[in-house]
Amino acid sequence: MEAATERDREAIERQLGRPPRALAGVAARCVHGGPSVIAQRPYDELGEPFPTTFWLSCRVLVRAVGELESSGGIAALEADLAARPGLRASRRLADARVAALRAGLDDGGRHADGGAALATSLEGGAPRAPLKCLHAHAAAALAAPPYALGRLVLERARPETPEACCAWA
């Protein structure tokens, strides 16, 4: 993970349409060099929990994964998880890697939820709960590989490589 530069912060704000909360840095970049995944601390400056460690910021990726979700992608991937032990193992390992990173990003400040956010999965929910946010899995695949389930999300979403980066536009 890289510290976010001022240029990165401006780009991330354009991508999200708002200032980022609890920004820890840039976790992955697109082929054009712009932020595509940002890392978030588990708590913001006020001690409010932030749901996920890795946040997909690239608008092209967000749109492609959103289309996959809306076309039945969650149900299809749940079926794959049920049928493929290797995908389940990959998810467990990714959850453990992200949990360790999340704990390392905690500054020890105020925790409005008593620290519960430190025990969440990479999606921000209970570990091994049903899938709910393919964006988080795609982000984890880019930011904390290897992650077979997240790679499968990206393969099925089939995002197109744009001519220019959405971060710098």
Secondary structure, 3 states (H helix, E strand, C coil): CECCCHHHHHHHHHHHCCCCCCEEEEEEECCCCCEEEEEECCECCCCCECCCCEEECCHHHHHHHHHHHHHHHHHHHHHHHHHCHHHHHHHHHHHHHHHHHHHHHCCCCCCCCCCHHHHCCCCCCCCCCCCCCHHHHHHHHHHCCCCHHHHHHHHHHCCCCCCCCCCCC
